[in-house]
Amino acid sequence: MSVVLLLFPLGALVVRSLHPHASGALSLDAYRRLTADFGGVVPAKALVMSLVTAAQAGVIALLVGGLAAVAIARSRGLLSRFADAVVMLPLGVSAVTLGFGYLLALQSLPAVRESPAVLPFVQALVALPLVVRVLVPALAAVDPRQRQAAAVLGASPVRVFASVDLPVISRSVAVAAGFAYVVTLGEFGAASFLVRPEQMTLPVLIGRIAGRPGWDSAALAASCSVLLIVATVLVIGVVEALRRDDAGKAEF
């Protein structure tokens, strides 16, 4: 049942993208328009911008989330719970609310507001809880005696992490990076408030195209959605392959 509920809207997008004219005839015109200008933006270029922005946001989320996960995994008691609650805040606050809040907060800082770094940083906050949730259990599984032994031998904290923790959590790091990438690739809520014309991402463009009247606009929005689905499925496939490989090694 859940598979049907998932595939039904995706199938509807594919069907709608293949019927770009009111006559109902099958055509690939909507896909040909992916390389054409639409209101100053080319959908294919918007996909490239989405991929680049998602990569930037994913790296930020992985770095910040990794540090937060290390702090949470190695702390105890009230401090650990407080840090965990703070990191999880973006899950309890809508991305739309987060984006609108940043838009208002940055009105008095025009130089910062116009920076292309704002969007990936805010999108990274959306993915941050997922990164932490993946890495904390992996870090908790590392035997602390191995860290102690490395420290006794004179290794610095950074060297201890690189030689003891990192080999154990490397697969989890890759999975966390994949999840962060997928989440930020399709992020719409915060981006709809903060995206700049030259930084237009595909999810925001889909929303703007779908908001225009006309049969052809709906078909173009559907073809853009199919393009985004393909990109997302490819990333998810890589993530799932890493998870299965990790599970297989754990069982062995």
N, C-alpha and C positions, 0 to 999 in steps of 0.2 A: 504493500500500500504506500509506504513512504517513497519507494522508488518511482511509483506512478506519479505521486504528488510532486516529486522533484523533476521528473522528465517532461511532464505535461507542459509547464510554462516554457521550458527550454525548447521543446519541439514546436511550440507556438511561435517562438521567435524565428526559428529556422523557416517555418512555413511562410510567415509574414514577410521575411526578407526575400523570399523567392516570388512574391506577388507584389511588385512595386507599383503596379498600375491598377486603376479602379476596374478595369476590364476583367481582372482575375487571371490573366495569362501568366504562365511561368516565364520568368526572366531573371537574368543576372545583373540587370541594370543597377540595382541597389548596391551590389558589390563593386561594380565599376565606379560608382560614385565615391568609393572609399578613398580614392586618390584625387578627388576633385575638391575644389574649394567650397566650403560651406560657412558663410558668414565670417570669412577671414581665417578659417581653420580647416586644415585638411585632416579628415579622420585618421588616415594611416599615420600621419605625423603625430597626432594626438596619442595614438597607441605607443609610438616610440617614446614620447614624453612620459607617458604613464610607466613604461618599463624603466626608464631612467630614474624618475622620481621614486618609484617603488624600491629600486636598488639603493638609492641614497637613504631613504627612510628605513629600509631594512638594516643597513649597516649601522645607522644611529641607534635603532631599537636593539640591535644585537650587542653593541658596545655598552650602552647604558643598562640594558636589561641584564647583561652578563655581570656587570659590577654589582647591580642590585641583588642578583641571585646569589652571588658569592657572599655578600653581606648577610642576607637572610639565612642562607644555609649554615653559616658559621656562627650566627648569633643565637641566643637562647632566651626563652621567657618572653616578657612583655615587649622588649625591644624588637624581637623577631616578629611578633604579631603586629606591632605598630608599623614596622617597615613594610610588611606584607600588605597591610591594609592601604597604605599610601600608594604603593605600586599598583594595586588593583583598582584605584579610583577611576581610571579611564573606562573600565568596564561598567561602572555604575553611572557614569555620566555620558549622555549621548554624544556621539561625534559631532552632531549638528550643534549642540550646546557648546561643545568645546571650540568648534570653529567660530561660532558667533561671538563667544567670549574673547577669543584672541583678536577677532576683527575690531571689537570695541576697545580692547586694551591697547592695541597698536595704533589707534587713531592719533594719539599724541606723540607717536614715534614714527613719523613718515619714512625716515630713512630705513628703519627696520622693517616696516610694513611692506616696502617695495622690494625688499631683498628676496631673491629667488630661494633662499635657504629656509624661509618661513614655512612653506608648504611641507617639505620633507620632514622637518622637525616636528611639526604638529601631527603629521600622519604617523610618525614614529611613536608618539605617545599612545596612539590607538593600538598599535601592535605590541607595545611594551609588556602588558600583562601576560600575553601569550608566551613571549620569550621567557619571562620569569617562571611561568608555570611549567615550562618544559625543562628548564635548566636546574631548578631547585631540587627536584627529586634525584636528578643525575649527580649533582654535587653531593647530596646527602649520602649517596651510595658509595662514595670514595672512602676507603679505609683511612681514618685519621692517623693510624700508626705509621702508614707510609709517609705521610707528610712530616710526622715527627722524626722519622728516621732520616729523611732527606735534610731536615733542618739541623739535626745533630751532626750530619756530615759537612755542614757549612754552607748549604744552599740558601740563597736569599729567598724571600717570599715569592718573588716573581719567578725565580728558577724552580721553586717547589711547585708552583701552579703549573708551569710549563711542562715539567717532567713527570708529575704525579697526577694532577687533576685533568689536564688537557687530553692525554691519551684516553682516559676513561670516558670523558664526556664529549669527545669529538663528534660522534654520531648525533648526539643530542643537540650539539651546537648547529650542525648542518640542518637538522629538522627544524629547530627554532628559527633559523635564518629563512628556511623555506616558508614556514607559516607566516613570518613577518612580511615576507615578500608578497604572498598571496593576499593577505589582509590589506596591505597598503596599495596593491595593484588595483583592487576594486573599491577602494575607499571613496565615498562620495560626500558624506555629511560635512566634514570639516573642509574638504577641498572646494565645495560649492561656494563657500564664503571667502576663501583665501586665494584661490587660483587666479593667476594673472593671465591676460590674453595670450602672451607668448609662452605661457607655461600650462596651457590647457591640457587637461588629462582626458582620457577617453570616457570614463564614467560621467564626468561633468558635462562633456559634450553630448553624450547620449541623452542626459536629462534636458538639455537645451533643445536638441533636435526634436525629441518627443513632445516638447511643449509647443511646437509649432503646428498649426493645423495643416491638414493635407494628407492624402494617401501616401504620396511619395516620401514625405517626412517620416511617417511611421515606419515605412519600409527601410529607409536609411538608418533610422535608430535601431531597428531590428538587426540589420546587417552589422552595424557597429557592435551591438551586443553579442552577436555570434563571434565576431572577431575577438572580443574580450574573453568570451567563454573558452575559445581555443587556446588563447595565451594562458589562461588560468589553469585549464586542464593539464597543459604541458608541465607547468610548475608543480601542480599537485602530484602528477605522476612521478616526478623526480623525488618529491618529499616522501611519498608512499614507498618508493623503492628503497630509500634510505632507512625508513622505519622497519621494513621487513627484514632488511639485511641486519639491522641492529638487533631485532627480536631473535633472529636465527642465531646470531653469535651469543646472545644471552642464554638461549636454551642449551647451546653446545657447552 
